[in-house]
Amino acid sequence: MTEGELLLLHTKAAREERGISAVIRQAVAEYQPMTPEPEHCMQCDEDENGIEREPELMVPIWHDDERTLDVNGVKHTITITGIPAQKCPRCGDVTFSLDLMCEIEKAELRMVNHFMRYNKEWPEKISIEELSRLMDK
């Protein structure tokens, strides 16, 4: 966010006599993402003989990512659901936002702390939305 955008955010929040955190939370809750422009698959731009071919357009999907976490020598398998990704219909390659995957890894650490601290049973599946709520506890 630029300094100018931050000034506008403060101005709009002050006009409503609210803090910028409240304005941002409302904006995030109301935001409806657009379908991204499809990217070209970088994995199948050649056929099995190494001959270049027209790359396939990726398709937006919601991906479920199964992860195995080792916590104090105990392995826990958990599936994180609802991760936005793109998949190639030709070769099946799935690509993710690197920034998002880094944020999910940070959230995993918070999740481990949450379930350890409250001595709760580990879920088999957890959605991105549920994971985000755990980060606020």
CYANA upper distance limits for C-alpha pairs under 8 A (distance plus 0.5 A):
  1 MET  CA      5 GLU  CA      6.60
  1 MET  CA      6 LEU  CA      7.04
  2 THR  CA      6 LEU  CA      6.70
  3 GLU  CA      7 LEU  CA      6.70
  4 GLY  CA      8 LEU  CA      6.84
  5 GLU  CA      9 LEU  CA      6.67
  6 LEU  CA     10 HIS  CA      6.74
  7 LEU  CA     11 THR  CA      6.63
  8 LEU  CA     12 LYS  CA      6.61
  9 LEU  CA     13 ALA  CA      6.60
  9 LEU  CA     20 ILE  CA      7.16
 10 HIS  CA     14 ALA  CA      6.49
 10 HIS  CA     19 GLY  CA      8.28
 10 HIS  CA     20 ILE  CA      6.63
 11 THR  CA     15 ARG  CA      6.68
 12 LYS  CA     16 GLU  CA      7.11
 13 ALA  CA     17 GLU  CA      6.51
 13 ALA  CA     18 ARG  CA      5.51
 13 ALA  CA     19 GLY  CA      6.20
 13 ALA  CA     20 ILE  CA      6.04
 13 ALA  CA     23 VAL  CA      6.84
 14 ALA  CA     18 ARG  CA      6.38
 14 ALA  CA     19 GLY  CA      7.61
 18 ARG  CA     22 ALA  CA      6.97
 18 ARG  CA     23 VAL  CA      7.60
 19 GLY  CA     23 VAL  CA      7.16
 20 ILE  CA     24 ILE  CA      6.57
 21 SER  CA     25 ARG  CA      6.57
 22 ALA  CA     26 GLN  CA      6.70
 23 VAL  CA     27 ALA  CA      6.67
 24 ILE  CA     28 VAL  CA      6.60
 25 ARG  CA     29 ALA  CA      6.67
 26 GLN  CA     30 GLU  CA      6.66
 27 ALA  CA     31 TYR  CA      6.35
 35 THR  CA     60 PRO  CA      7.99
 36 PRO  CA     60 PRO  CA      7.90
 38 PRO  CA     57 LEU  CA      6.46
 38 PRO  CA     58 MET  CA      5.91
 38 PRO  CA     59 VAL  CA      6.80
 38 PRO  CA     60 PRO  CA      7.67
 38 PRO  CA     86 GLN  CA      8.30
 39 GLU  CA     57 LEU  CA      6.24
 39 GLU  CA     58 MET  CA      5.95
 40 HIS  CA     55 PRO  CA      6.27
 40 HIS  CA     56 GLU  CA      6.08
 40 HIS  CA     57 LEU  CA      5.04
 40 HIS  CA     58 MET  CA      6.25
 41 CYS  CA     45 ASP  CA      7.52
 41 CYS  CA     55 PRO  CA      6.30
 41 CYS  CA     56 GLU  CA      6.01
 41 CYS  CA     57 LEU  CA      6.59
 41 CYS  CA     58 MET  CA      6.44
 41 CYS  CA     88 CYS  CA      6.60
 41 CYS  CA     93 ASP  CA      8.18
 42 MET  CA     55 PRO  CA      7.56
 43 GLN  CA     91 CYS  CA      8.03
 43 GLN  CA     93 ASP  CA      7.57
 44 CYS  CA     55 PRO  CA      6.80
 44 CYS  CA     56 GLU  CA      7.76
 44 CYS  CA     90 ARG  CA      8.00
 44 CYS  CA     91 CYS  CA      6.89
 45 ASP  CA     52 GLU  CA      6.38
 45 ASP  CA     53 ARG  CA      5.84
 45 ASP  CA     54 GLU  CA      6.61
 45 ASP  CA     55 PRO  CA      5.12
 45 ASP  CA     56 GLU  CA      7.97
 46 GLU  CA     50 GLY  CA      5.73
 46 GLU  CA     51 ILE  CA      5.71
 46 GLU  CA     52 GLU  CA      4.82
 46 GLU  CA     53 ARG  CA      5.83
 46 GLU  CA     55 PRO  CA      8.42
 47 ASP  CA     51 ILE  CA      5.98
 47 ASP  CA     52 GLU  CA      7.06
 47 ASP  CA     53 ARG  CA      7.20
 56 GLU  CA     88 CYS  CA      7.20
 56 GLU  CA     89 PRO  CA      7.96
 56 GLU  CA     90 ARG  CA      7.30
 57 LEU  CA     88 CYS  CA      7.15
 57 LEU  CA     89 PRO  CA      8.36
 58 MET  CA     86 GLN  CA      6.08
 58 MET  CA     87 LYS  CA      5.67
 58 MET  CA     88 CYS  CA      5.03
 58 MET  CA     89 PRO  CA      7.28
 59 VAL  CA     86 GLN  CA      5.70
 59 VAL  CA     87 LYS  CA      5.67
 59 VAL  CA     88 CYS  CA      6.72
 59 VAL  CA     89 PRO  CA      7.57
 60 PRO  CA     84 PRO  CA      7.76
 60 PRO  CA     85 ALA  CA      6.36
 60 PRO  CA     86 GLN  CA      4.88
 60 PRO  CA     87 LYS  CA      6.94
 61 ILE  CA     84 PRO  CA      6.54
 61 ILE  CA     85 ALA  CA      5.87
 61 ILE  CA     86 GLN  CA      6.08
 61 ILE  CA     87 LYS  CA      7.19
 62 TRP  CA     81 THR  CA      8.16
 62 TRP  CA     82 GLY  CA      5.50
 62 TRP  CA     83 ILE  CA      5.80
 62 TRP  CA     84 PRO  CA      5.28
 62 TRP  CA     85 ALA  CA      6.53
 63 HIS  CA     81 THR  CA      6.90
 63 HIS  CA     82 GLY  CA      6.11
 63 HIS  CA     83 ILE  CA      5.41
 63 HIS  CA     84 PRO  CA      6.63
 63 HIS  CA     85 ALA  CA      6.69
 64 ASP  CA     79 THR  CA      6.81
 64 ASP  CA     80 ILE  CA      6.12
 64 ASP  CA     81 THR  CA      4.78
 64 ASP  CA     82 GLY  CA      6.48
 64 ASP  CA     83 ILE  CA      6.82
 65 ASP  CA     79 THR  CA      5.89
 65 ASP  CA     80 ILE  CA      5.72
 65 ASP  CA     81 THR  CA      6.95
 65 ASP  CA     83 ILE  CA      8.10
 66 GLU  CA     77 THR  CA      7.43
 66 GLU  CA     78 ILE  CA      6.26
 66 GLU  CA     79 THR  CA      4.63
 66 GLU  CA     80 ILE  CA      6.86
 67 ARG  CA     77 THR  CA      6.14
 67 ARG  CA     78 ILE  CA      5.93
 67 ARG  CA     79 THR  CA      6.53
 67 ARG  CA     80 ILE  CA      8.16
 68 THR  CA     75 LYS  CA      6.92
 68 THR  CA     76 HIS  CA      6.05
 68 THR  CA     77 THR  CA      4.86
 68 THR  CA     78 ILE  CA      6.90
 69 LEU  CA     75 LYS  CA      6.07
 69 LEU  CA     76 HIS  CA      5.63
 69 LEU  CA     77 THR  CA      6.78
 69 LEU  CA     78 ILE  CA      8.25
 70 ASP  CA     74 VAL  CA      5.96
 70 ASP  CA     75 LYS  CA      4.95
 70 ASP  CA     76 HIS  CA      6.84
 71 VAL  CA     75 LYS  CA      6.78
 71 VAL  CA     76 HIS  CA      7.90
 71 VAL  CA    112 VAL  CA      8.24
 76 HIS  CA    122 TRP  CA      8.02
 77 THR  CA    124 GLU  CA      7.24
 78 ILE  CA    122 TRP  CA      8.39
 78 ILE  CA    123 PRO  CA      7.21
 78 ILE  CA    124 GLU  CA      5.34
 78 ILE  CA    125 LYS  CA      6.01
 78 ILE  CA    126 ILE  CA      7.84
 79 THR  CA    124 GLU  CA      6.66
 79 THR  CA    125 LYS  CA      5.06
 79 THR  CA    126 ILE  CA      6.76
 80 ILE  CA    125 LYS  CA      6.37
 80 ILE  CA    126 ILE  CA      5.56
 80 ILE  CA    127 SER  CA      5.98
 80 ILE  CA    128 ILE  CA      7.17
 81 THR  CA    125 LYS  CA      7.39
 81 THR  CA    126 ILE  CA      6.56
 81 THR  CA    127 SER  CA      5.04
 81 THR  CA    128 ILE  CA      6.78
 82 GLY  CA    127 SER  CA      6.45
 82 GLY  CA    128 ILE  CA      6.55
 83 ILE  CA    128 ILE  CA      7.36
 84 PRO  CA     96 PHE  CA      7.54
 85 ALA  CA     94 VAL  CA      7.16
 85 ALA  CA     95 THR  CA      6.18
 85 ALA  CA     96 PHE  CA      5.32
 85 ALA  CA     97 SER  CA      7.73
 86 GLN  CA     94 VAL  CA      6.07
 86 GLN  CA     95 THR  CA      5.81
 86 GLN  CA     96 PHE  CA      7.22
 87 LYS  CA     92 GLY  CA      6.43
 87 LYS  CA     93 ASP  CA      6.08
 87 LYS  CA     94 VAL  CA      4.87
 87 LYS  CA     95 THR  CA      6.99
 88 CYS  CA     92 GLY  CA      5.36
 88 CYS  CA     93 ASP  CA      5.81
 88 CYS  CA     94 VAL  CA      7.07
 96 PHE  CA    100 LEU  CA      8.08
 96 PHE  CA    101 MET  CA      7.64
 97 SER  CA    101 MET  CA      6.81
 98 LEU  CA    102 CYS  CA      6.75
 99 ASP  CA    103 GLU  CA      6.87
100 LEU  CA    104 ILE  CA      6.68
101 MET  CA    105 GLU  CA      6.77
102 CYS  CA    106 LYS  CA      6.95
103 GLU  CA    107 ALA  CA      6.71
104 ILE  CA    108 GLU  CA      6.63
105 GLU  CA    109 LEU  CA      7.21
106 LYS  CA    110 ARG  CA      7.24
107 ALA  CA    111 MET  CA      6.58
107 ALA  CA    131 LEU  CA      7.23
107 ALA  CA    132 SER  CA      7.81
107 ALA  CA    135 MET  CA      6.97
108 GLU  CA    112 VAL  CA      6.67
108 GLU  CA    131 LEU  CA      8.48
109 LEU  CA    113 ASN  CA      6.81
110 ARG  CA    114 HIS  CA      6.57
110 ARG  CA    134 LEU  CA      7.73
110 ARG  CA    135 MET  CA      6.59
111 MET  CA    115 PHE  CA      6.75
111 MET  CA    131 LEU  CA      7.64
111 MET  CA    134 LEU  CA      6.96
111 MET  CA    135 MET  CA      7.83
112 VAL  CA    116 MET  CA      6.54
113 ASN  CA    117 ARG  CA      6.29
114 HIS  CA    118 TYR  CA      6.61
114 HIS  CA    134 LEU  CA      7.73
115 PHE  CA    119 ASN  CA      6.00
115 PHE  CA    120 LYS  CA      5.44
115 PHE  CA    121 GLU  CA      7.42
115 PHE  CA    122 TRP  CA      7.23
116 MET  CA    120 LYS  CA      7.33
126 ILE  CA    130 GLU  CA      6.66
126 ILE  CA    131 LEU  CA      7.05
127 SER  CA    131 LEU  CA      6.63
128 ILE  CA    132 SER  CA      6.59
129 GLU  CA    133 ARG  CA      6.91
130 GLU  CA    134 LEU  CA      6.95
131 LEU  CA    135 MET  CA      7.14
132 SER  CA    136 ASP  CA      7.49
133 ARG  CA    137 LYS  CA      7.53
